[in-house]
Amino acid sequence: MQTAADQNLMCRRVWIWSAAALLAGTLIGFGLSRASYGPPLRSEHSQPAVKLPQQPVVVAADGKLFHDPACTHIHGKPERMSALDAVRQGYTPCTRCMRSALKR
């Protein structure tokens, strides 16, 4: 028969292994989900596109956002491309002119 001390020690071991497995699974899952999500974003503070617009968008080579061609908040020389290409290159939607791309 096990003593109370033996049972307590076994309970601690089970708890520690369970916590370690949960932490490892969470870290691995987070890494895999981010890696499978797509290219790194050009800005850490941007929200990735949820819906891609069908019309062409414009980006600036040194910018971080993609815009509607009529947007007045484009900084730099605009380059026209598809929204899919912009996302593949790490651009994220402008919160002013591309709100529809951010809505779930």
N, C-alpha and C positions, 0 to 999 in steps of 0.2 A: 504494500500500500504506500502511496506517495504521501509525503508530508506536506504541510501547508506551504513551507518554503520552496519545495520542489515545484509545486503547482504554480506558485507565484512567479518563479523563475521561467517556467515554460510559457506562462501567459505573456510575460514581458518579451520573450524571444519571438513569439508569434506576432505580437503587436509591432515589434521593430521590423521584422521581415515584411509584414504587410505594408507598413508605411514606406519602406524602401522600395518595394515593388510598385506601389501607387505613384511615388515620386518619379521613378524611372520611366514608367509608362506615360506619365503626363509630359515629361520632358521630351521623350522620343516622339510622342504624338504631336506635340507642338512643333518640333523641328520638321517632321514629315509634312504636316499640313502647310506650313509656311513654304517649304521647298516645292511642294506640288502646286501651290497657289499660282506661281508665276514668277516673273523676273523681279528683282528687288526694285522697290519704288524709288523714284528720284528724290523723294522727300519722306522723312520718317513721320511727318505730321499729316500726310495726305490720307484720304480715304480712297481705297481702290474702287474702280467702277463696278457697279452691280449689273447695270444694263448698258449695252453698247449702242450708241446712236448709229443709225443707218447712213446718215449723211457724212460726207468727209469732214474732218476736223483740221484744225491748224495747231502747230506746236512751234515753239522757238527752241533752237538748238541748245541754248543755255538755260531754258526754262524747265519747269517741273510739271506743268499742267497742259492738258489739251483743251482747246476752246472751239466754240462755234465760230465760223469764219467772220461773223459780224460782231463778235465780242470786242468791246473797247478796252479790255484789260489785258491785252496781249502785249508782252514786253519783249522786244527784239524782233528780228526778221521772221515773219511767219512762214512756215513750211506746211504745205497741204499733204495730208495722208489719210488713210482710213482709220477709224477709231480702233480697230483691232491691231493695226500696226503700232499705233500710239501706245496702247496698253502693253504690247509685247516689248516696247522699248522702255517701259517703266513710267510713262506719263500717267497722270491721274486727272480726273475731270475737274474743270474749273467750277467752283461752288457757285459762281454767279450766273454763268451761261449754260452750264451742263448739269443742272440740278436733277434732271430726269435720269441721268446716268448713275446718280447716287441713291435714288429711291429704290427700296426693296419691293 
